[in-house]
């Protein structure tokens, strides 16, 4: 089941972003399966936010 979910999410791309310090890590589609199985990555003691490529494109368009 996790493999099917991961496969359906891979095309969204994007980055993982820390809410606290804004550190970003490119989201490797191959790791989504592992993250769904063992937990989402953390940074600064908090779970990182998934910012999809679409949202990154909107941020760039808005000049953020």
PyMOL Python script that loads the backbone (N, CA, C, O; Angstrom):
from pymol import cmd

cmd.read_pdbstr("""\
ATOM      1  N   UNK A   1       0.820  -1.195   0.000  1.00  0.00           N
ATOM      2  CA  UNK A   1       0.000   0.000   0.000  1.00  0.00           C
ATOM      3  C   UNK A   1       0.866   1.263   0.000  1.00  0.00           C
ATOM      4  O   UNK A   1       0.585   2.207  -0.738  1.00  0.00           O
ATOM      5  N   UNK A   2       1.912   1.282   0.821  1.00  0.00           N
ATOM      6  CA  UNK A   2       2.786   2.450   0.877  1.00  0.00           C
ATOM      7  C   UNK A   2       3.438   2.696  -0.476  1.00  0.00           C
ATOM      8  O   UNK A   2       3.599   3.846  -0.884  1.00  0.00           O
ATOM      9  N   UNK A   3       3.811   1.642  -1.169  1.00  0.00           N
ATOM     10  CA  UNK A   3       4.444   1.806  -2.482  1.00  0.00           C
ATOM     11  C   UNK A   3       3.510   2.487  -3.472  1.00  0.00           C
ATOM     12  O   UNK A   3       3.945   3.319  -4.267  1.00  0.00           O
ATOM     13  N   UNK A   4       2.227   2.137  -3.427  1.00  0.00           N
ATOM     14  CA  UNK A   4       1.255   2.771  -4.332  1.00  0.00           C
ATOM     15  C   UNK A   4       1.079   4.248  -4.006  1.00  0.00           C
ATOM     16  O   UNK A   4       0.990   5.086  -4.903  1.00  0.00           O
ATOM     17  N   UNK A   5       1.031   4.555  -2.719  1.00  0.00           N
ATOM     18  CA  UNK A   5       0.890   5.951  -2.304  1.00  0.00           C
ATOM     19  C   UNK A   5       2.116   6.750  -2.728  1.00  0.00           C
ATOM     20  O   UNK A   5       1.993   7.841  -3.284  1.00  0.00           O
ATOM     21  N   UNK A   6       3.301   6.202  -2.463  1.00  0.00           N
ATOM     22  CA  UNK A   6       4.544   6.882  -2.840  1.00  0.00           C
ATOM     23  C   UNK A   6       4.611   7.116  -4.343  1.00  0.00           C
ATOM     24  O   UNK A   6       5.023   8.187  -4.788  1.00  0.00           O
ATOM     25  N   UNK A   7       4.209   6.124  -5.123  1.00  0.00           N
ATOM     26  CA  UNK A   7       4.234   6.260  -6.579  1.00  0.00           C
ATOM     27  C   UNK A   7       3.312   7.382  -7.045  1.00  0.00           C
ATOM     28  O   UNK A   7       3.622   8.084  -8.007  1.00  0.00           O
ATOM     29  N   UNK A   8       2.183   7.551  -6.367  1.00  0.00           N
ATOM     30  CA  UNK A   8       1.243   8.596  -6.776  1.00  0.00           C
ATOM     31  C   UNK A   8       1.716   9.991  -6.360  1.00  0.00           C
ATOM     32  O   UNK A   8       1.223  10.987  -6.888  1.00  0.00           O
ATOM     33  N   UNK A   9       2.658  10.077  -5.428  1.00  0.00           N
ATOM     34  CA  UNK A   9       3.143  11.375  -4.944  1.00  0.00           C
ATOM     35  C   UNK A   9       4.428  11.833  -5.618  1.00  0.00           C
ATOM     36  O   UNK A   9       4.736  13.025  -5.600  1.00  0.00           O
ATOM     37  N   UNK A  10       5.172  10.932  -6.201  1.00  0.00           N
ATOM     38  CA  UNK A  10       6.502  11.248  -6.743  1.00  0.00           C
ATOM     39  C   UNK A  10       6.494  12.391  -7.755  1.00  0.00           C
ATOM     40  O   UNK A  10       7.434  13.184  -7.800  1.00  0.00           O
ATOM     41  N   UNK A  11       5.461  12.479  -8.550  1.00  0.00           N
ATOM     42  CA  UNK A  11       5.460  13.490  -9.625  1.00  0.00           C
ATOM     43  C   UNK A  11       5.321  14.923  -9.118  1.00  0.00           C
ATOM     44  O   UNK A  11       5.487  15.865  -9.893  1.00  0.00           O
ATOM     45  N   UNK A  12       5.021  15.105  -7.834  1.00  0.00           N
ATOM     46  CA  UNK A  12       4.852  16.459  -7.303  1.00  0.00           C
ATOM     47  C   UNK A  12       6.179  17.179  -7.108  1.00  0.00           C
ATOM     48  O   UNK A  12       6.214  18.410  -7.108  1.00  0.00           O
ATOM     49  N   UNK A  13       7.281  16.429  -6.940  1.00  0.00           N
ATOM     50  CA  UNK A  13       8.602  17.037  -6.789  1.00  0.00           C
ATOM     51  C   UNK A  13       8.669  18.030  -5.653  1.00  0.00           C
ATOM     52  O   UNK A  13       7.831  18.016  -4.751  1.00  0.00           O
ATOM     53  N   UNK A  14       9.668  18.894  -5.698  1.00  0.00           N
ATOM     54  CA  UNK A  14       9.786  19.956  -4.714  1.00  0.00           C
ATOM     55  C   UNK A  14      10.900  19.752  -3.716  1.00  0.00           C
ATOM     56  O   UNK A  14      11.875  19.046  -3.974  1.00  0.00           O
ATOM     57  N   UNK A  15      10.731  20.396  -2.553  1.00  0.00           N
ATOM     58  CA  UNK A  15      11.737  20.365  -1.497  1.00  0.00           C
ATOM     59  C   UNK A  15      11.072  20.111  -0.151  1.00  0.00           C
ATOM     60  O   UNK A  15       9.863  20.274   0.014  1.00  0.00           O
ATOM     61  N   UNK A  16      11.901  19.707   0.803  1.00  0.00           N
ATOM     62  CA  UNK A  16      11.496  19.680   2.201  1.00  0.00           C
ATOM     63  C   UNK A  16      12.076  20.938   2.829  1.00  0.00           C
ATOM     64  O   UNK A  16      13.246  21.252   2.614  1.00  0.00           O
ATOM     65  N   UNK A  17      11.267  21.666   3.607  1.00  0.00           N
ATOM     66  CA  UNK A  17      11.699  22.955   4.166  1.00  0.00           C
ATOM     67  C   UNK A  17      11.476  22.966   5.673  1.00  0.00           C
ATOM     68  O   UNK A  17      10.434  22.536   6.167  1.00  0.00           O
ATOM     69  N   UNK A  18      12.474  23.464   6.387  1.00  0.00           N
ATOM     70  CA  UNK A  18      12.371  23.630   7.831  1.00  0.00           C
ATOM     71  C   UNK A  18      11.575  24.899   8.129  1.00  0.00           C
ATOM     72  O   UNK A  18      11.871  25.966   7.591  1.00  0.00           O
ATOM     73  N   UNK A  19      10.567  24.779   8.986  1.00  0.00           N
ATOM     74  CA  UNK A  19       9.764  25.956   9.351  1.00  0.00           C
ATOM     75  C   UNK A  19      10.585  26.970  10.137  1.00  0.00           C
ATOM     76  O   UNK A  19      10.356  28.175  10.037  1.00  0.00           O
ATOM     77  N   UNK A  20      11.539  26.478  10.916  1.00  0.00           N
ATOM     78  CA  UNK A  20      12.292  27.348  11.807  1.00  0.00           C
ATOM     79  C   UNK A  20      13.361  28.161  11.085  1.00  0.00           C
ATOM     80  O   UNK A  20      13.364  29.389  11.170  1.00  0.00           O
ATOM     81  N   UNK A  21      14.267  27.493  10.377  1.00  0.00           N
ATOM     82  CA  UNK A  21      15.412  28.190   9.782  1.00  0.00           C
ATOM     83  C   UNK A  21      15.351  28.291   8.257  1.00  0.00           C
ATOM     84  O   UNK A  21      16.227  28.892   7.635  1.00  0.00           O
ATOM     85  N   UNK A  22      14.318  27.704   7.659  1.00  0.00           N
ATOM     86  CA  UNK A  22      14.099  27.727   6.202  1.00  0.00           C
ATOM     87  C   UNK A  22      15.114  26.902   5.416  1.00  0.00           C
ATOM     88  O   UNK A  22      15.203  27.041   4.196  1.00  0.00           O
ATOM     89  N   UNK A  23      15.885  26.039   6.096  1.00  0.00           N
ATOM     90  CA  UNK A  23      16.771  25.106   5.408  1.00  0.00           C
ATOM     91  C   UNK A  23      15.940  24.267   4.456  1.00  0.00           C
ATOM     92  O   UNK A  23      14.831  23.855   4.796  1.00  0.00           O
ATOM     93  N   UNK A  24      16.467  24.011   3.264  1.00  0.00           N
ATOM     94  CA  UNK A  24      15.743  23.196   2.283  1.00  0.00           C
ATOM     95  C   UNK A  24      16.584  22.014   1.836  1.00  0.00           C
ATOM     96  O   UNK A  24      17.808  22.091   1.724  1.00  0.00           O
ATOM     97  N   UNK A  25      15.890  20.929   1.587  1.00  0.00           N
ATOM     98  CA  UNK A  25      16.506  19.709   1.054  1.00  0.00           C
ATOM     99  C   UNK A  25      15.632  19.250  -0.104  1.00  0.00           C
ATOM    100  O   UNK A  25      14.421  19.098   0.051  1.00  0.00           O
ATOM    101  N   UNK A  26      16.244  19.028  -1.266  1.00  0.00           N
ATOM    102  CA  UNK A  26      15.508  18.554  -2.434  1.00  0.00           C
ATOM    103  C   UNK A  26      14.824  17.237  -2.084  1.00  0.00           C
ATOM    104  O   UNK A  26      15.452  16.351  -1.505  1.00  0.00           O
ATOM    105  N   UNK A  27      13.561  17.101  -2.424  1.00  0.00           N
ATOM    106  CA  UNK A  27      12.826  15.875  -2.147  1.00  0.00           C
ATOM    107  C   UNK A  27      13.075  14.890  -3.277  1.00  0.00           C
ATOM    108  O   UNK A  27      12.593  15.066  -4.396  1.00  0.00           O
ATOM    109  N   UNK A  28      13.814  13.880  -2.973  1.00  0.00           N
ATOM    110  CA  UNK A  28      14.125  12.816  -3.921  1.00  0.00           C
ATOM    111  C   UNK A  28      12.937  11.863  -3.940  1.00  0.00           C
ATOM    112  O   UNK A  28      12.610  11.262  -2.917  1.00  0.00           O
ATOM    113  N   UNK A  29      12.297  11.720  -5.081  1.00  0.00           N
ATOM    114  CA  UNK A  29      11.111  10.875  -5.202  1.00  0.00           C
ATOM    115  C   UNK A  29      11.322   9.453  -4.736  1.00  0.00           C
ATOM    116  O   UNK A  29      10.377   8.795  -4.302  1.00  0.00           O
ATOM    117  N   UNK A  30      12.547   8.971  -4.820  1.00  0.00           N
ATOM    118  CA  UNK A  30      12.832   7.606  -4.382  1.00  0.00           C
ATOM    119  C   UNK A  30      12.772   7.465  -2.869  1.00  0.00           C
ATOM    120  O   UNK A  30      12.606   6.360  -2.354  1.00  0.00           O
ATOM    121  N   UNK A  31      12.907   8.579  -2.152  1.00  0.00           N
ATOM    122  CA  UNK A  31      12.906   8.528  -0.690  1.00  0.00           C
ATOM    123  C   UNK A  31      11.503   8.643  -0.095  1.00  0.00           C
ATOM    124  O   UNK A  31      11.311   8.383   1.093  1.00  0.00           O
ATOM    125  N   UNK A  32      10.535   9.025  -0.902  1.00  0.00           N
ATOM    126  CA  UNK A  32       9.182   9.188  -0.375  1.00  0.00           C
ATOM    127  C   UNK A  32       8.691   7.895   0.263  1.00  0.00           C
ATOM    128  O   UNK A  32       8.069   7.927   1.325  1.00  0.00           O
ATOM    129  N   UNK A  33       8.959   6.779  -0.362  1.00  0.00           N
ATOM    130  CA  UNK A  33       8.548   5.486   0.175  1.00  0.00           C
ATOM    131  C   UNK A  33       9.125   5.297   1.580  1.00  0.00           C
ATOM    132  O   UNK A  33       8.414   4.893   2.500  1.00  0.00           O
ATOM    133  N   UNK A  34      10.405   5.588   1.736  1.00  0.00           N
ATOM    134  CA  UNK A  34      11.059   5.443   3.046  1.00  0.00           C
ATOM    135  C   UNK A  34      10.462   6.402   4.066  1.00  0.00           C
ATOM    136  O   UNK A  34      10.220   6.020   5.211  1.00  0.00           O
ATOM    137  N   UNK A  35      10.222   7.655   3.656  1.00  0.00           N
ATOM    138  CA  UNK A  35       9.650   8.638   4.570  1.00  0.00           C
ATOM    139  C   UNK A  35       8.257   8.220   5.025  1.00  0.00           C
ATOM    140  O   UNK A  35       7.912   8.386   6.195  1.00  0.00           O
ATOM    141  N   UNK A  36       7.458   7.683   4.115  1.00  0.00           N
ATOM    142  CA  UNK A  36       6.125   7.229   4.484  1.00  0.00           C
ATOM    143  C   UNK A  36       6.178   6.038   5.429  1.00  0.00           C
ATOM    144  O   UNK A  36       5.293   5.865   6.267  1.00  0.00           O
ATOM    145  N   UNK A  37       7.206   5.225   5.295  1.00  0.00           N
ATOM    146  CA  UNK A  37       7.345   4.038   6.133  1.00  0.00           C
ATOM    147  C   UNK A  37       7.935   4.342   7.505  1.00  0.00           C
ATOM    148  O   UNK A  37       7.471   3.818   8.517  1.00  0.00           O
ATOM    149  N   UNK A  38       8.964   5.196   7.534  1.00  0.00           N
ATOM    150  CA  UNK A  38       9.703   5.375   8.785  1.00  0.00           C
ATOM    151  C   UNK A  38       9.571   6.757   9.413  1.00  0.00           C
ATOM    152  O   UNK A  38      10.085   6.989  10.508  1.00  0.00           O
ATOM    153  N   UNK A  39       8.903   7.659   8.749  1.00  0.00           N
ATOM    154  CA  UNK A  39       8.708   9.001   9.295  1.00  0.00           C
ATOM    155  C   UNK A  39       9.333  10.082   8.436  1.00  0.00           C
ATOM    156  O   UNK A  39      10.350   9.866   7.777  1.00  0.00           O
ATOM    157  N   UNK A  40       8.717  11.229   8.455  1.00  0.00           N
ATOM    158  CA  UNK A  40       9.161  12.368   7.669  1.00  0.00           C
ATOM    159  C   UNK A  40      10.399  12.966   8.303  1.00  0.00           C
ATOM    160  O   UNK A  40      10.514  12.953   9.528  1.00  0.00           O
ATOM    161  N   UNK A  41      11.342  13.496   7.512  1.00  0.00           N
ATOM    162  CA  UNK A  41      12.569  14.081   8.060  1.00  0.00           C
ATOM    163  C   UNK A  41      12.275  15.272   8.971  1.00  0.00           C
ATOM    164  O   UNK A  41      11.274  15.972   8.818  1.00  0.00           O
ATOM    165  N   UNK A  42      13.179  15.471   9.914  1.00  0.00           N
ATOM    166  CA  UNK A  42      13.072  16.603  10.828  1.00  0.00           C
ATOM    167  C   UNK A  42      14.301  17.480  10.705  1.00  0.00           C
ATOM    168  O   UNK A  42      15.375  17.027  10.309  1.00  0.00           O
ATOM    169  N   UNK A  43      14.120  18.756  11.054  1.00  0.00           N
ATOM    170  CA  UNK A  43      15.218  19.722  11.101  1.00  0.00           C
ATOM    171  C   UNK A  43      14.870  20.698  12.203  1.00  0.00           C
ATOM    172  O   UNK A  43      13.705  21.069  12.347  1.00  0.00           O
ATOM    173  N   UNK A  44      15.836  21.120  12.972  1.00  0.00           N
ATOM    174  CA  UNK A  44      15.600  22.006  14.124  1.00  0.00           C
ATOM    175  C   UNK A  44      14.558  21.407  15.077  1.00  0.00           C
ATOM    176  O   UNK A  44      13.816  22.135  15.737  1.00  0.00           O
ATOM    177  N   UNK A  45      14.515  20.087  15.137  1.00  0.00           N
ATOM    178  CA  UNK A  45      13.594  19.407  16.045  1.00  0.00           C
ATOM    179  C   UNK A  45      12.149  19.383  15.594  1.00  0.00           C
ATOM    180  O   UNK A  45      11.268  18.986  16.357  1.00  0.00           O
ATOM    181  N   UNK A  46      11.892  19.801  14.362  1.00  0.00           N
ATOM    182  CA  UNK A  46      10.516  19.839  13.852  1.00  0.00           C
ATOM    183  C   UNK A  46      10.435  19.087  12.529  1.00  0.00           C
ATOM    184  O   UNK A  46      11.412  19.012  11.784  1.00  0.00           O
ATOM    185  N   UNK A  47       9.262  18.533  12.246  1.00  0.00           N
ATOM    186  CA  UNK A  47       9.041  17.851  10.981  1.00  0.00           C
ATOM    187  C   UNK A  47       9.102  18.867   9.841  1.00  0.00           C
ATOM    188  O   UNK A  47       8.513  19.944   9.918  1.00  0.00           O
ATOM    189  N   UNK A  48       9.822  18.503   8.794  1.00  0.00           N
ATOM    190  CA  UNK A  48       9.977  19.411   7.655  1.00  0.00           C
ATOM    191  C   UNK A  48       8.704  19.431   6.810  1.00  0.00           C
ATOM    192  O   UNK A  48       7.998  18.429   6.699  1.00  0.00           O
ATOM    193  N   UNK A  49       8.431  20.581   6.223  1.00  0.00           N
ATOM    194  CA  UNK A  49       7.266  20.769   5.358  1.00  0.00           C
ATOM    195  C   UNK A  49       7.627  20.395   3.925  1.00  0.00           C
ATOM    196  O   UNK A  49       8.711  20.722   3.442  1.00  0.00           O
ATOM    197  N   UNK A  50       6.729  19.723   3.266  1.00  0.00           N
ATOM    198  CA  UNK A  50       6.915  19.404   1.851  1.00  0.00           C
ATOM    199  C   UNK A  50       6.358  20.563   1.042  1.00  0.00           C
ATOM    200  O   UNK A  50       5.163  20.850   1.105  1.00  0.00           O
ATOM    201  N   UNK A  51       7.213  21.226   0.290  1.00  0.00           N
ATOM    202  CA  UNK A  51       6.807  22.312  -0.604  1.00  0.00           C
ATOM    203  C   UNK A  51       6.926  21.752  -2.017  1.00  0.00           C
ATOM    204  O   UNK A  51       8.030  21.510  -2.505  1.00  0.00           O
ATOM    205  N   UNK A  52       5.794  21.549  -2.663  1.00  0.00           N
ATOM    206  CA  UNK A  52       5.795  20.935  -3.988  1.00  0.00           C
ATOM    207  C   UNK A  52       6.398  21.873  -5.031  1.00  0.00           C
ATOM    208  O   UNK A  52       6.529  23.076  -4.801  1.00  0.00           O
ATOM    209  N   UNK A  53       6.759  21.313  -6.166  1.00  0.00           N
ATOM    210  CA  UNK A  53       7.323  22.126  -7.244  1.00  0.00           C
ATOM    211  C   UNK A  53       6.341  23.197  -7.687  1.00  0.00           C
ATOM    212  O   UNK A  53       6.751  24.306  -8.030  1.00  0.00           O
ATOM    213  N   UNK A  54       5.079  22.890  -7.684  1.00  0.00           N
ATOM    214  CA  UNK A  54       4.061  23.880  -8.065  1.00  0.00           C
ATOM    215  C   UNK A  54       4.094  25.078  -7.106  1.00  0.00           C
ATOM    216  O   UNK A  54       4.033  26.227  -7.543  1.00  0.00           O
ATOM    217  N   UNK A  55       4.193  24.804  -5.798  1.00  0.00           N
ATOM    218  CA  UNK A  55       4.263  25.898  -4.842  1.00  0.00           C
ATOM    219  C   UNK A  55       5.563  26.677  -4.971  1.00  0.00           C
ATOM    220  O   UNK A  55       5.574  27.898  -4.810  1.00  0.00           O
ATOM    221  N   UNK A  56       6.659  25.981  -5.261  1.00  0.00           N
ATOM    222  CA  UNK A  56       7.936  26.674  -5.492  1.00  0.00           C
ATOM    223  C   UNK A  56       7.824  27.611  -6.691  1.00  0.00           C
ATOM    224  O   UNK A  56       8.326  28.735  -6.657  1.00  0.00           O
ATOM    225  N   UNK A  57       7.170  27.149  -7.741  1.00  0.00           N
ATOM    226  CA  UNK A  57       6.981  27.984  -8.932  1.00  0.00           C
ATOM    227  C   UNK A  57       6.129  29.209  -8.609  1.00  0.00           C
ATOM    228  O   UNK A  57       6.398  30.303  -9.104  1.00  0.00           O
ATOM    229  N   UNK A  58       5.102  29.027  -7.778  1.00  0.00           N
ATOM    230  CA  UNK A  58       4.248  30.155  -7.373  1.00  0.00           C
ATOM    231  C   UNK A  58       5.041  31.140  -6.525  1.00  0.00           C
ATOM    232  O   UNK A  58       4.886  32.352  -6.676  1.00  0.00           O
ATOM    233  N   UNK A  59       5.893  30.631  -5.628  1.00  0.00           N
ATOM    234  CA  UNK A  59       6.723  31.509  -4.807  1.00  0.00           C
ATOM    235  C   UNK A  59       7.649  32.341  -5.706  1.00  0.00           C
ATOM    236  O   UNK A  59       7.802  33.545  -5.504  1.00  0.00           O
ATOM    237  N   UNK A  60       8.255  31.695  -6.685  1.00  0.00           N
ATOM    238  CA  UNK A  60       9.157  32.402  -7.598  1.00  0.00           C
ATOM    239  C   UNK A  60       8.402  33.465  -8.390  1.00  0.00           C
ATOM    240  O   UNK A  60       8.917  34.561  -8.612  1.00  0.00           O
ATOM    241  N   UNK A  61       7.186  33.141  -8.814  1.00  0.00           N
ATOM    242  CA  UNK A  61       6.368  34.079  -9.575  1.00  0.00           C
ATOM    243  C   UNK A  61       5.980  35.276  -8.708  1.00  0.00           C
ATOM    244  O   UNK A  61       5.955  36.414  -9.178  1.00  0.00           O
ATOM    245  N   UNK A  62       5.675  35.003  -7.429  1.00  0.00           N
ATOM    246  CA  UNK A  62       5.276  36.064  -6.489  1.00  0.00           C
ATOM    247  C   UNK A  62       6.474  36.854  -5.976  1.00  0.00           C
ATOM    248  O   UNK A  62       6.299  37.877  -5.314  1.00  0.00           O
ATOM    249  N   UNK A  63       7.692  36.394  -6.273  1.00  0.00           N
ATOM    250  CA  UNK A  63       8.889  37.083  -5.831  1.00  0.00           C
ATOM    251  C   UNK A  63       9.259  36.839  -4.384  1.00  0.00           C
ATOM    252  O   UNK A  63       9.912  37.677  -3.762  1.00  0.00           O
ATOM    253  N   UNK A  64       8.854  35.709  -3.840  1.00  0.00           N
ATOM    254  CA  UNK A  64       9.178  35.413  -2.425  1.00  0.00           C
ATOM    255  C   UNK A  64      10.592  34.991  -2.271  1.00  0.00           C
ATOM    256  O   UNK A  64      11.034  34.706  -1.158  1.00  0.00           O
TER     257      UNK A  64
END
""", "prot")
cmd.dss("prot")
cmd.show_as("cartoon", "prot")
cmd.util.cbc("prot")
cmd.orient("prot")
